Amino acid sequence: MARDKISKRTVDAFQWQAPGPKQQFLWDTALRGFGVYALESGQKVYVVQFRRHGQSQRIKIGAHGPKTPEQARLEALKILGAVAAGEDPAGEKREAREARTVSAIADEFLKEHVEPFRKPKTALEYRRIVDSYIRPVLGRTLMRDLKRADIAALRASLKATPTTANRTLAVLSSMWSYASKIGDVVSGSNPIKGIERFRENARERYLTTEELIRLGDALRLAEGEGLPYEVDPTKSGSKHAPKPENRRIKVDPFAIGAIRILLLTGARLGEILGLQWSQVDWERGILFLPDSKTGKKPVFLGAAAQAVLADLPRIEGNPHVIAGAKSGEPRHDLAKPWAAVSRAAGLEGVRLHDLRHSFASVGAGASLGLPIIGKLLGHSQPQTTARYAHLAADPMKRAADTIGATIAAALDGKPAPQARPLRKGRGRK
């Protein structure tokens, strides 16, 4: 153990000597407890050593080179002063080493809290938000060191997309709540709370009667002679394209059927694309979905929706109502057929989800009552009895009939038809 006044000259001259311990120390003669140790590798590290509650403790200050002897001495003085004042700098250093970053908390949050308890689609959206917006900005920050200013800066960076900004803050707030439960941050100190969210311009697009008539015309054209299409004259092979009067393309009948069912039931896209024939209760006119956004759900069928289902062919070996091109699989999306149909109907910008809004708007316009419409749409209810909603099938069925008949009439450009008797599906077996 060597002693000398620690300076750049003495530290540069201090070298590890063999044989000897892994750490060989040079202690300062001017400041008790301040020292530097050398390793066989040649690295030298400044330390400060002291006694607290009768126990000897040592804290690393930093490596020689990046930190000068003068800087290390000043830091040693601060640490020794804190010890004299009754503080625990060694414990604070240990806590700092153990503190985890936002990125590390996010990994555990997604694996232990989101993926086991959220639907796969929701879990994917959480991961997308974390990886796209939270990690790049806050990933290296210690979770416990997050400040309101950090959150406000993140929100400001996403002001061009207010909905995304609000969803990102919601995910980050959920991460903080998880971190408080496992002890990484202090409970009740969530810096995201109180950060004002952006105003969202919710899209509530409802099809008018005139638009429904145009949509019905486009659907019949798509499944009949086909929709007209344009040819880009700048592309190679355009000169060999059919004559304008022959440029027609028919849309898959399953896609047409799916669009009609979406509009006539108010169901969500994923619910109809994933629908299987075994889930259709023909006698009661109900689709029993084993899983949806809100869990198990009945979808009540009016006569118009029943007729569409009954007219759809069944493909041998494929259990799905909306059969896909691959054997045994459902159709996975309606992007292309809906783009073609909506363009032909002059409904640019109308989303498939707007068909659900349109279903609800017709029901509201018929004064059927929001509780009835909510049940038809499968909105979650706080009442425990909501799980027995399918037992009230008669009023639900009448409401579905009323809405379906009105929409079907508009699609066909005719007065509302009489309810047709329920028919079992026909087609290829």
ROLO-538106 format. One record per residue (C-alpha): x, y, z; residue in three letters. Coordinates in steps of 0.1 Angstrom, whole numbers, padded with zeros to 4 digits, always signed. Example, Ala and Ser with C-alpha at 12.3 -4.5 7.8 and 13.67 -1.06 7.14 Angstrom:
2
+0123-0045+0078ALA+0137-0011+0071SER
This chain:
429
+0000+0000+0000MET+0016+0032-0012ALA+0010+0068+0000ARG+0018+0100-0018ASP+0001+0133-0027LYS-0022+0123-0056ILE-0015+0144-0087SER-0013+0137-0124LYS+0025+0131-0121ARG+0022+0106-0092THR-0008+0088-0107VAL+0009+0085-0142ASP+0040+0070-0124ALA+0019+0046-0103PHE+0019+0011-0119GLN+0006-0023-0109TRP+0035-0045-0096GLN+0037-0083-0099ALA+0033-0104-0078PRO+0005-0087-0059GLY-0033-0084-0054PRO-0056-0076-0083LYS-0061-0040-0070GLN-0030-0021-0058GLN-0037+0012-0041PHE-0021+0046-0038LEU-0036+0066-0010TRP-0036+0104-0009ASP-0016+0120+0020THR-0036+0153+0018ALA-0072+0139+0019LEU-0078+0109+0041ARG-0098+0082+0023GLY-0091+0095-0012PHE-0071+0071-0034GLY-0066+0054-0067VAL-0060+0017-0075TYR-0041+0002-0105ALA-0050-0030-0123LEU-0027-0054-0142GLU-0044-0042-0174SER-0030-0007-0167GLY-0063+0009-0159GLN-0064+0032-0128LYS-0096+0041-0109VAL-0102+0068-0083TYR-0120+0058-0051VAL-0130+0072-0018VAL-0132+0051+0013GLN-0149+0059+0046PHE-0166+0043+0077ARG-0203+0045+0082ARG-0221+0029+0112HIS-0188+0011+0120GLY-0185-0005+0086GLN-0159+0004+0060SER-0174+0014+0026GLN-0157+0023-0007ARG-0172+0041-0037ILE-0157+0043-0072LYS-0153+0078-0085ILE-0141+0072-0120GLY-0113+0061-0142ALA-0080+0081-0145HIS-0079+0098-0179GLY-0115+0107-0184PRO-0114+0121-0149LYS-0085+0142-0137THR-0070+0140-0101PRO-0085+0174-0093GLU-0120+0164-0104GLN-0118+0132-0085ALA-0106+0150-0053ARG-0135+0174-0055LEU-0160+0145-0058GLU-0143+0127-0029ALA-0147+0158-0008LEU-0185+0159-0016LYS-0189+0123-0007ILE-0170+0126+0025LEU-0190+0157+0034GLY-0223+0138+0027ALA-0212+0110+0050VAL-0203+0134+0078ALA-0238+0149+0074ALA-0253+0114+0080GLY-0262+0107+0044GLU-0257+0073+0026ASP-0239+0080-0007PRO-0230+0043-0012ALA-0267+0034-0009GLY-0276+0061-0034GLU-0250+0048-0058LYS-0263+0013-0054ARG-0299+0024-0061GLU-0287+0043-0092ALA-0271+0011-0105ARG-0302-0009-0099GLU-0326+0017-0114ALA-0340+0006-0148ARG-0345+0025-0179THR-0378+0032-0197VAL-0367+0007-0223SER-0360-0021-0198ALA-0393-0015-0180ILE-0411-0015-0214ALA-0397-0050-0222ASP-0410-0064-0189GLU-0443-0045-0192PHE-0450-0060-0226LEU-0439-0095-0217LYS-0454-0098-0182GLU-0484-0075-0183HIS-0496-0069-0218VAL-0491-0101-0238GLU-0507-0125-0212PRO-0537-0103-0205PHE-0545-0084-0237ARG-0558-0096-0270LYS-0531-0103-0296PRO-0541-0074-0317LYS-0540-0050-0287THR-0506-0064-0276ALA-0492-0057-0311LEU-0505-0022-0310GLU-0489-0016-0276TYR-0456-0029-0289ARG-0458-0007-0320ARG-0464+0024-0299ILE-0435+0015-0275VAL-0411+0007-0303ASP-0421+0036-0326SER-0427+0065-0302TYR-0416+0058-0266ILE-0382+0040-0270ARG-0367+0064-0295PRO-0373+0094-0273VAL-0373+0081-0237LEU-0358+0046-0239GLY-0324+0055-0222ARG-0340+0076-0194THR-0343+0060-0160LEU-0380+0054-0154MET-0379+0069-0120ARG-0362+0101-0134ASP-0390+0108-0159LEU-0403+0144-0155LYS-0434+0161-0167ARG-0412+0181-0190ALA-0401+0149-0207ASP-0437+0138-0212ILE-0447+0172-0225ALA-0418+0171-0250ALA-0429+0137-0262LEU-0465+0149-0266ARG-0453+0180-0285ALA-0433+0158-0309SER-0465+0140-0319LEU-0488+0170-0322LYS-0493+0164-0359ALA-0510+0131-0350THR-0531+0139-0320PRO-0547+0105-0317THR-0513+0087-0318THR-0500+0112-0292ALA-0529+0104-0269ASN-0525+0067-0273ARG-0488+0070-0266THR-0494+0089-0234LEU-0520+0062-0223ALA-0495+0034-0229VAL-0467+0053-0211LEU-0491+0059-0181SER-0499+0022-0180SER-0462+0014-0180MET-0457+0038-0151TRP-0485+0021-0131SER-0469-0013-0138TYR-0435+0000-0126ALA-0451+0013-0094SER-0466-0021-0087LYS-0432-0038-0090ILE-0414-0012-0070GLY-0393+0006-0097ASP-0410+0039-0091VAL-0429+0055-0062VAL-0466+0048-0062SER-0487+0079-0068GLY-0460+0099-0085SER-0471+0093-0121ASN-0458+0123-0142PRO-0481+0115-0171ILE-0512+0122-0150LYS-0523+0158-0155GLY-0507+0161-0190ILE-0535+0174-0211GLU-0544+0153-0241ARG-0550+0166-0276PHE-0585+0172-0288ARG-0594+0144-0312GLU-0616+0149-0341ASN-0636+0117-0339ALA-0648+0104-0373ARG-0685+0098-0373GLU-0693+0092-0409ARG-0728+0080-0417TYR-0740+0071-0451LEU-0771+0090-0462THR-0800+0073-0480THR-0787+0086-0513GLU-0752+0072-0506GLU-0768+0038-0496LEU-0786+0038-0529ILE-0753+0044-0548ARG-0736+0017-0527LEU-0763-0008-0536GLY-0760+0000-0573ASP-0722-0005-0571ALA-0726-0038-0552LEU-0750-0052-0578ARG-0728-0040-0606LEU-0697-0056-0590ALA-0714-0090-0586GLU-0731-0087-0620GLY-0714-0074-0651GLU-0685-0061-0631GLY-0671-0027-0622LEU-0654-0006-0649PRO-0617+0002-0645TYR-0592+0026-0660GLU-0559+0018-0678VAL-0528+0038-0672ASP-0516+0047-0707PRO-0481+0053-0694THR-0476+0017-0683LYS-0462-0009-0706SER-0488-0032-0722GLY-0515-0006-0719SER-0520-0006-0757LYS-0530-0043-0754HIS-0557-0036-0728ALA-0593-0044-0736PRO-0615-0018-0752LYS-0631+0007-0727PRO-0665-0010-0730GLU-0650-0043-0721ASN-0630-0031-0691ARG-0650-0048-0664ARG-0639-0067-0633ILE-0662-0088-0611LYS-0657-0087-0573VAL-0655-0119-0553ASP-0690-0128-0541PRO-0676-0135-0506PHE-0663-0099-0505ALA-0696-0085-0517ILE-0714-0107-0491GLY-0691-0095-0463ALA-0697-0058-0472ILE-0735-0064-0471ARG-0733-0083-0438ILE-0712-0056-0422LEU-0737-0029-0432LEU-0768-0050-0422LEU-0755-0061-0388THR-0732-0033-0375GLY-0706-0060-0367ALA-0669-0053-0368ARG-0648-0063-0398LEU-0627-0089-0379GLY-0659-0105-0365GLU-0673-0111-0399ILE-0641-0122-0416LEU-0635-0147-0388GLY-0671-0160-0388LEU-0676-0197-0391GLN-0708-0215-0402TRP-0709-0234-0369SER-0714-0200-0352GLN-0746-0193-0371VAL-0778-0201-0352ASP-0803-0203-0381TRP-0833-0210-0360GLU-0830-0180-0338ARG-0812-0158-0363GLY-0781-0151-0342ILE-0744-0153-0347LEU-0727-0165-0316PHE-0691-0152-0316LEU-0669-0170-0291PRO-0645-0140-0290ASP-0647-0103-0300SER-0633-0070-0289LYS-0656-0072-0259THR-0655-0110-0253GLY-0683-0134-0262LYS-0709-0117-0282LYS-0742-0124-0300PRO-0749-0107-0333VAL-0786-0104-0341PHE-0796-0110-0377LEU-0825-0092-0394GLY-0842-0108-0423ALA-0820-0089-0448ALA-0788-0102-0432ALA-0802-0137-0430GLN-0809-0136-0468ALA-0774-0125-0476VAL-0760-0154-0454LEU-0783-0179-0470ALA-0772-0169-0505ASP-0735-0173-0498LEU-0721-0206-0511PRO-0704-0230-0488ARG-0670-0243-0498ILE-0663-0279-0489GLU-0635-0282-0463GLY-0637-0245-0454ASN-0656-0237-0422PRO-0655-0199-0428HIS-0685-0180-0440VAL-0663-0155-0459ILE-0641-0180-0476ALA-0606-0170-0488GLY-0586-0180-0518ALA-0565-0205-0499LYS-0581-0238-0490SER-0597-0239-0456GLY-0589-0202-0448GLU-0610-0171-0445PRO-0606-0140-0465ARG-0581-0118-0445HIS-0592-0083-0456ASP-0615-0063-0478LEU-0592-0035-0488ALA-0591-0039-0525LYS-0628-0049-0531PRO-0640-0021-0508TRP-0617+0004-0526ALA-0632-0006-0559ALA-0668-0006-0547VAL-0666+0027-0528SER-0649+0044-0557ARG-0677+0032-0581ALA-0703+0044-0556ALA-0686+0078-0552GLY-0678+0072-0515LEU-0642+0082-0515GLU-0628+0084-0480GLY-0655+0062-0465VAL-0641+0034-0444ARG-0655+0000-0438LEU-0659+0009-0402HIS-0682+0036-0412ASP-0707+0009-0422LEU-0710+0001-0385ARG-0717+0038-0378HIS-0743+0038-0405SER-0761+0008-0390PHE-0762+0026-0356ALA-0774+0058-0372SER-0803+0042-0389VAL-0813+0026-0356GLY-0811+0059-0338ALA-0831+0076-0365GLY-0858+0050-0360ALA-0860+0058-0323SER-0851+0023-0313LEU-0833+0035-0282GLY-0796+0036-0273LEU-0796+0006-0250PRO-0811-0016-0278ILE-0786-0002-0304ILE-0757-0007-0279GLY-0767-0044-0275LYS-0769-0049-0312LEU-0734-0034-0317LEU-0720-0055-0288GLY-0709-0025-0267HIS-0698-0036-0232SER-0722-0029-0204GLN-0715-0023-0167PRO-0745-0043-0156GLN-0738-0079-0147THR-0769-0090-0166THR-0754-0079-0199ALA-0740-0114-0202ARG-0776-0127-0206TYR-0784-0102-0234ALA-0790-0131-0259HIS-0820-0142-0238LEU-0838-0110-0249ALA-0835-0121-0285ALA-0871-0111-0295ASP-0867-0073-0290PRO-0832-0075-0304MET-0845-0095-0334LYS-0873-0069-0341ARG-0847-0041-0339ALA-0824-0059-0363ALA-0853-0065-0387ASP-0862-0028-0386THR-0827-0016-0393ILE-0819-0043-0419GLY-0851-0037-0438ALA-0845+0000-0440THR-0809-0005-0453ILE-0818-0032-0477ALA-0846-0011-0492ALA-0821+0017-0498ALA-0796-0006-0513LEU-0822-0020-0537ASP-0838+0014-0544GLY-0872+0000-0534LYS-0897+0004-0505PRO-0889-0016-0474ALA-0897-0053-0481PRO-0916-0076-0459GLN-0895-0097-0436ALA-0887-0130-0453ARG-0889-0163-0434PRO-0856-0176-0422LEU-0839-0200-0446ARG-0810-0222-0440LYS-0779-0216-0460GLY-0777-0232-0494ARG-0749-0236-0520GLY-0720-0259-0526ARG-0714-0285-0499LYS
